Amino acid sequence: MPALPLFADGALAVAMSAISLLLARETPVEQWTPLDGWSVLLILAVTVPLALRRRAPGVVLVWGHVVWFGYVSLGYWPVVIAYPLLIALYTAAAVGPRWTAPTGVVLGTAVWIYGGWVTPGSSIASVIGQGLAIPLVVWWIGHGARQLEVTNRRLADATEELRRGQADLARRVLVDERVRIARELHDVVAHHMSVISVQAGLARYVLRSDPDTAHGALDAVLTTSTEALDELRRMLGLLRLGREADEADIRQPLPGLEGLPDLTARVAGAGLPVTLTVEGTSRPLPPGIALTAYRIVQESLTNAIKHAGPARATVLVRFSSSGLAITVTDDGVPAGGSPGTGHGLVGLRERVALYGGTFDAGPQGTDGFRVSATLPYP
């Protein structure tokens, strides 16, 4: 049992002891035995165990009623101990074993009727009604508290299960995205290997007749093989973290920066006006980096179409001295509907991290969304 509930129950026991002793001082002398040493001991014998009401609710309840019966038999005012025992009955109904609450109702009703029976001038009908109604109401309240605790525990378990399910889904989505990226890198590597094979064959063919051509072909082999090894290393790194992919889909030619005008035109035709701007001196990029840049713009514009509502988008591609910077912004207000899962952004972050770049995405001001990424040159 945690220390805090035990401390709270101890404070409750002290408070009920004080209240019961003060109430005992107001006992009608003409009907009941006034407060004395024995009555103080009996009162404390009922109120002090309330400090353990949650640890042993059944014991506290039964013991309290036994003491209460002796208290009434000695001629003391029954009401003095009734209130602490109602608290014990509530606790038994809320957290105790199933048998404790009915037992407490039976014992409480019996002692209450016995107290009315030995009291001169009492209305037996009124005493019986009180003896039945009050314990039953307290039992019902305690049972409601028990059911509420069960419901809260089930909700907590369901929330934890949902959290675990969402985490597992996020992991699966991440793995699937990595496998998809690895498939695309596989195509890049395959393209490089084809180039290497052709250039190596050319170099062998003209090695003696045209040394300059052979030298150029070997340079191309060296450059292409270096790029292929880099892409292969990245692909293997992804596959170590992923799972085996399904059967390969029908492949399409891998897009790059040259495909951005067509992409923005298609998006504009779908209802999202897009402005494409390219700054800096364009330079050739490895196919993997070019593909990543294309996917960043594609996913960002797709998200804008789905979630931005009526809006305009801007795509800025900047060639700097150190790398390629891509910024996609829109000025839309999120439409009513599903806000999305964010799995696309997870995939973009994975792609950019694969090439040692930086990625950031989030709202800009009150309206609009911004996606920015930098991809260093190899």
C-alpha positions in Angstrom: 0.0 0.0 0.0 1.5 3.4 -0.9 2.4 5.7 1.9 0.0 8.5 0.8 -3.2 6.5 1.2 -2.0 5.1 4.5 -1.2 8.6 5.8 -4.7 9.8 4.6 -6.4 7.0 6.4 -4.4 7.7 9.5 -5.5 11.3 9.4 -9.1 10.1 8.9 -8.9 7.9 11.9 -7.6 10.8 14.1 -10.4 13.1 12.8 -13.1 10.5 13.5 -11.7 9.8 16.9 -12.0 13.5 17.8 -15.5 13.9 16.3 -16.8 10.8 18.1 -15.3 11.8 21.5 -16.9 15.3 21.1 -20.2 13.8 20.1 -20.0 11.4 23.1 -19.7 14.5 25.4 -23.1 15.6 24.2 -24.8 12.3 25.1 -28.3 12.9 26.6 -27.6 12.0 30.3 -31.2 11.2 31.1 -31.2 8.3 28.5 -27.6 7.0 28.2 -24.5 6.5 30.3 -22.3 9.6 30.1 -18.8 9.6 28.7 -16.3 7.8 30.9 -13.0 5.9 30.6 -14.6 2.7 29.3 -16.6 4.6 26.6 -13.4 6.4 25.5 -11.6 3.1 25.1 -14.4 1.5 23.1 -14.7 4.6 20.8 -11.0 4.5 20.1 -11.2 0.7 19.5 -13.5 1.5 16.6 -12.0 4.7 15.2 -8.3 4.0 15.4 -8.5 0.8 13.2 -9.9 3.0 10.4 -6.2 3.8 9.6 -6.1 0.2 8.2 -9.5 0.3 6.5 -8.0 -0.2 3.0 -5.5 -2.9 4.1 -8.0 -5.1 6.0 -11.5 -3.8 5.3 -13.3 -6.9 6.4 -11.4 -7.2 9.7 -12.0 -3.5 10.5 -15.7 -3.8 9.7 -16.4 -6.9 11.7 -14.3 -5.8 14.6 -16.0 -2.4 14.7 -19.5 -3.9 14.8 -18.5 -6.3 17.6 -17.2 -3.3 19.7 -20.3 -1.3 18.8 -22.5 -4.1 20.1 -20.6 -4.1 23.4 -20.8 -0.3 23.5 -24.6 -0.3 23.2 -24.9 -3.2 25.7 -23.1 -1.1 28.3 -25.7 1.6 27.9 -23.8 4.2 25.8 -25.4 6.2 23.0 -25.3 4.1 19.8 -25.0 7.1 17.5 -21.5 7.9 18.7 -19.9 4.9 16.9 -22.4 4.7 14.0 -20.6 7.2 11.7 -17.1 5.6 11.8 -18.7 2.2 11.0 -20.5 3.7 8.0 -17.1 4.8 6.7 -15.8 1.2 7.3 -18.9 -0.2 5.4 -18.3 2.2 2.5 -14.6 1.1 2.3 -15.6 -2.6 2.4 -18.1 -2.1 -0.5 -15.6 -0.1 -2.5 -12.4 -2.1 -2.1 -13.0 -5.1 0.1 -13.8 -8.7 -0.7 -17.4 -9.3 -2.0 -18.6 -10.8 1.3 -17.6 -7.9 3.5 -20.3 -5.4 2.4 -23.3 -7.7 2.9 -21.9 -8.8 6.2 -21.5 -5.2 7.3 -25.1 -4.4 6.3 -26.4 -7.3 8.3 -24.3 -6.5 11.3 -25.1 -2.8 11.2 -28.8 -3.3 10.8 -28.8 -5.8 13.7 -26.9 -3.6 16.1 -28.9 -0.5 15.1 -32.2 -2.4 15.8 -30.8 -3.7 19.0 -29.9 -0.2 20.1 -33.5 1.0 19.3 -34.9 -2.0 21.2 -33.1 -1.2 24.4 -33.8 2.6 24.1 -36.9 3.6 26.1 -39.6 5.3 24.0 -38.1 4.4 20.6 -40.3 3.8 17.6 -39.4 0.3 16.4 -40.7 0.9 12.9 -38.5 4.0 12.5 -35.5 2.2 14.0 -35.9 -0.7 11.6 -36.3 1.6 8.6 -33.2 3.6 9.5 -31.3 0.4 10.2 -32.1 -1.0 6.8 -32.0 2.1 4.6 -28.8 3.8 5.8 -26.4 0.7 5.5 -28.0 -0.2 2.1 -27.5 3.4 0.7 -23.8 3.4 1.9 -23.3 -0.1 0.3 -24.8 1.2 -3.0 -22.5 4.2 -2.9 -19.4 2.1 -2.2 -20.4 -0.4 -4.9 -20.6 2.5 -7.4 -17.1 3.6 -6.4 -15.9 0.0 -7.0 -17.4 -0.1 -10.5 -16.0 3.3 -11.3 -12.5 2.1 -10.3 -12.9 -1.0 -12.5 -14.0 1.1 -15.4 -11.1 3.5 -14.9 -8.6 0.6 -14.8 -10.1 -0.9 -18.0 -9.8 2.5 -19.7 -6.2 2.8 -18.5 -5.4 -0.7 -19.9 -7.1 0.2 -23.2 -5.2 3.4 -23.4 -1.9 1.6 -22.8 -2.8 -1.0 -25.4 -3.7 1.7 -27.9 -0.4 3.4 -27.2 1.5 0.2 -27.7 -0.5 -0.4 -30.9 0.3 3.0 -32.2 4.0 2.6 -31.4 4.0 -0.8 -33.2 2.2 0.8 -36.2 4.7 3.6 -36.3 7.6 1.0 -36.3 6.0 -1.0 -39.1 5.4 2.1 -41.2 9.0 3.1 -40.6 10.3 -0.3 -41.7 8.0 -0.3 -44.8 9.3 3.1 -45.8 12.9 2.0 -45.3 12.2 -1.1 -47.5 10.6 1.1 -50.2 13.6 3.4 -50.1 15.9 0.4 -50.4 14.0 -0.8 -53.4 14.5 2.6 -55.1 18.2 2.6 -54.2 18.4 -0.9 -55.6 17.3 0.5 -59.0 19.9 3.3 -58.6 22.7 0.8 -58.0 21.5 -1.4 -60.8 21.7 1.6 -63.1 25.2 2.3 -62.0 26.3 -1.2 -62.5 24.9 -1.1 -66.1 26.9 2.0 -66.8 30.0 0.4 -65.3 29.5 -2.7 -67.5 29.1 -0.6 -70.7 32.0 1.7 -69.9 34.3 -1.2 -69.0 33.5 -3.0 -72.2 34.2 0.2 -74.2 37.5 0.7 -72.5 38.5 -2.9 -73.2 37.5 -2.5 -76.9 39.5 0.7 -77.5 42.3 0.2 -75.1 44.9 -0.2 -77.8 43.3 1.7 -80.7 42.1 4.8 -78.8 43.8 5.2 -75.4 42.1 8.6 -74.8 38.7 7.1 -75.1 39.7 4.2 -73.0 41.0 6.6 -70.3 37.7 8.5 -70.3 35.7 5.3 -70.0 37.8 4.1 -67.1 37.3 7.5 -65.4 33.5 7.0 -65.8 33.8 3.5 -64.3 35.7 4.9 -61.3 33.2 7.7 -60.7 30.1 5.5 -61.2 31.5 2.6 -59.1 32.1 5.0 -56.2 28.6 6.3 -56.4 27.2 2.7 -56.6 29.2 1.6 -53.6 27.8 4.6 -51.6 24.3 3.8 -52.6 24.8 0.1 -51.9 26.1 0.9 -48.4 23.1 3.0 -47.7 20.7 0.3 -49.0 22.3 -2.4 -46.9 22.1 -0.1 -43.8 18.4 0.2 -44.4 17.8 -3.5 -44.9 19.6 -4.3 -41.7 16.9 -2.3 -39.9 14.0 -3.4 -42.1 12.3 -6.6 -43.0 12.1 -8.5 -46.2 10.0 -6.7 -48.8 7.1 -8.2 -50.7 7.5 -9.1 -54.3 8.8 -6.2 -56.3 6.2 -3.9 -57.8 6.4 -2.9 -61.5 9.2 -0.4 -61.6 8.9 3.1 -63.1 11.8 5.2 -64.1 13.1 6.9 -61.0 12.4 10.7 -61.0 14.8 13.5 -60.1 14.9 17.3 -60.2 14.1 17.3 -63.9 10.7 15.9 -63.0 9.7 18.8 -60.7 8.1 21.0 -63.5 5.8 18.1 -64.5 5.1 17.3 -60.8 4.1 20.9 -60.0 2.0 21.1 -63.1 0.0 18.0 -62.1 -0.5 19.4 -58.6 -1.7 22.7 -60.0 -4.2 20.7 -62.2 -5.4 19.0 -59.0 -6.4 22.4 -57.6 -3.3 23.6 -55.7 -1.5 26.5 -57.5 2.3 25.9 -57.2 5.2 28.3 -57.8 8.5 26.5 -58.5 11.7 28.5 -58.2 15.3 27.2 -58.7 18.2 29.3 -57.4 21.9 28.9 -57.7 24.0 27.2 -60.3 22.6 23.8 -61.2 25.0 20.9 -61.0 24.7 17.1 -61.6 23.5 15.1 -58.6 23.8 11.4 -57.7 20.5 9.7 -58.6 19.8 8.9 -54.9 20.0 12.5 -53.8 18.0 13.7 -56.8 15.3 11.1 -56.1 15.2 12.2 -52.4 14.8 15.8 -53.4 11.9 14.8 -55.7 10.2 12.8 -53.0 10.4 15.7 -50.5 8.6 18.0 -52.9 6.1 15.3 -54.0 5.2 14.3 -50.4 5.0 18.0 -49.2 2.6 19.0 -52.1 0.5 15.8 -51.6 0.1 16.7 -47.9 -0.9 20.3 -48.9 -3.6 19.0 -51.2 -5.0 16.7 -48.5 -4.9 18.9 -45.5 -4.3 22.6 -46.4 -7.7 23.4 -47.9 -7.8 26.2 -50.4 -4.2 27.4 -50.6 -1.2 28.2 -52.7 2.2 26.5 -52.5 5.7 27.6 -53.1 8.6 25.2 -53.9 12.2 26.7 -53.6 15.1 24.6 -54.8 18.5 26.2 -54.1 21.9 25.0 -55.1 24.4 26.4 -52.6 28.1 25.8 -52.3 27.7 23.0 -49.8 24.5 21.3 -50.8 21.0 21.3 -52.1 18.3 23.1 -50.0 14.6 22.5 -50.6 11.7 24.4 -49.0 8.0 23.8 -49.6 5.5 26.1 -48.0 1.8 26.6 -48.3 -0.6 29.3 -46.9 -3.6 27.1 -46.3 -5.7 26.6 -43.2 -6.1 22.9 -42.2 -9.5 21.6 -43.5 -11.9 19.8 -41.2 -11.3 16.1 -41.6 -8.5 13.8 -40.7 -5.2 15.5 -39.9 -3.2 12.6 -41.2 -0.9 10.2 -39.5 2.5 11.9 -40.3 3.9 8.7 -41.7 4.9 10.5 -44.9 7.0 12.9 -42.9 8.6 10.0 -41.1 9.7 8.6 -44.5 11.1 12.0 -45.6 13.1 12.3 -42.5 14.5 8.8 -43.0 15.5 9.6 -46.6 17.2 12.9 -45.7 19.1 11.3 -42.7 20.3 8.6 -45.1 22.3 11.2 -47.0 23.5 13.1 -43.9 21.1 16.0 -44.4 18.7 17.9 -42.1 15.0 17.9 -42.1 12.3 20.1 -40.5 8.5 20.3 -40.8 5.9 22.2 -39.0 3.2 24.9 -39.0 4.4 28.4 -39.9 2.5 31.1 -37.9 -1.3 30.7 -37.7 -1.8 29.5 -41.3 0.2 27.3 -43.5 2.8 24.6 -43.3 6.5 24.5 -44.1 8.8 21.6 -45.0 12.6 22.3 -45.4 15.5 20.0 -46.0 19.1 20.2 -46.9 21.1 17.5 -48.7 24.9 17.9 -48.7 26.8 17.2 -51.9 28.7 13.9 -51.8 
